[in-house]
Amino acid sequence: MKTHDFYFELPQELIAQTPIERRDASRLLVLDKTSGAWEHRHFFDLPQYLHPGDCLILNDSRVLPARLLGQRLPGGGACEVLLLIDRGDKTWECLVRPGKKMRKGARVSFGDGQLTGEITEELPGGNRLVRFDFEGIFLEVLDRLGKMPLPPYIKEELQDRERYQTVYSKVVGSAAAPTAGLHFTKELLAQVQAMGVGVGYVTLHVGLGTFRPVKEEEITDHEMHSEYCVIPQETAELINRTRAGGGRVICVGTTSCRTVESWAGEDGTMKASAGWTNIFIYPGYRFKVTDALITNFHLPESTLIMLVSALAGREHILAAYQEAVREKYRFFSFGDAMFIH
């Protein structure tokens, strides 16, 4: 299967640059994965498509304000450091700019010296290990100095950082938001729980690899990035209980879907689990647990459009995307949503 099989034309003006005022007022394209039929609704209509005994699985990862703008020392020019993975001992794997000026031994400063760092190693592929020095608690320092690492297709500055967090975000560690969950309000979650729909949480820390384009012509030649994820005991039990009772497991976002599919047994049984996953889901994949999916509209030729095509069929997805373009839906991170059931 070719990467180009997942291409579609998207006018630039449909890429949402800012979140809409009310989270659950975004549009919702409801897609029947069997027939390919669609309906145009709003996200606040979602409860009409849920049934008592179903469960929603949400990713409670919280985005780190991981983009640091500072100066090279001593007296150097501007630099940018993007935190990727905590390697322990105050050391992070990072992306840096300008790379040519930030070799091993280079020093950087942020916030007038509130946070300093030294590049201790250059890694294959261009990332750097940076060891930081600071007073107090690192996450509090980051909260003061860091900016949200918005995707490259968003050009506008975010006015309210919480709009790039889900209302249920809890475990800090993502370099990008699990954006399907951005549409939920606390009130909407309470409404579906009152209907008898279970709500469970997993944690998958979204890496920047989620934005990495598929460059290989054959999709099977693509090397999938790894991300760390956790399935708590209570979520595993909720999924098993839902399936035993004939309810649907509805994943909120491709990250939740990848998490449960990574750790499910061949018979769909879930156990509490934690570890790194590099699962690559594309057409031909047999889903073990996921019955339905709430998701945003994804980039052409991305691993994410391949995942939703595995669930609903490539032809159904591309036809629905063409309809969304015709109807001027908003695309990508701050855009509208789909419910594939």
Buried (B, 14 or more C-beta within 10 A) or exposed (E): BEBEBBEBEBEEEBBBBBBBEEBBEBBBBBBBBEEBEBEBBBBBBBEEBBEEBBBBBBBBBBBBBBBBBBBBBEEBEEBBBBBBBBBEEEBBBBBBEEEEEBEEEBBBBBBEEBBBBBBBEBEEEEBBBBBBEBEEEBEEBBEEBBBBBBBEBBEEEBEEEEBBBBBBBEBBBBBBBBBBBBBBBEEBBEBBEEEEBBBBBBBBBBBBBBBBEBEEEEBEEBEBBBBBBBBBEEBBBBBBBBBEEEBBBBBBBBBBBBBBBBBBEEEBBBEEBEEEBEBBBBBEBEBBBBBBBBBBBBBBBBBBBBBBBBBBBBEBBBBBBEBBBEEEBBBBBBBBBBBBB
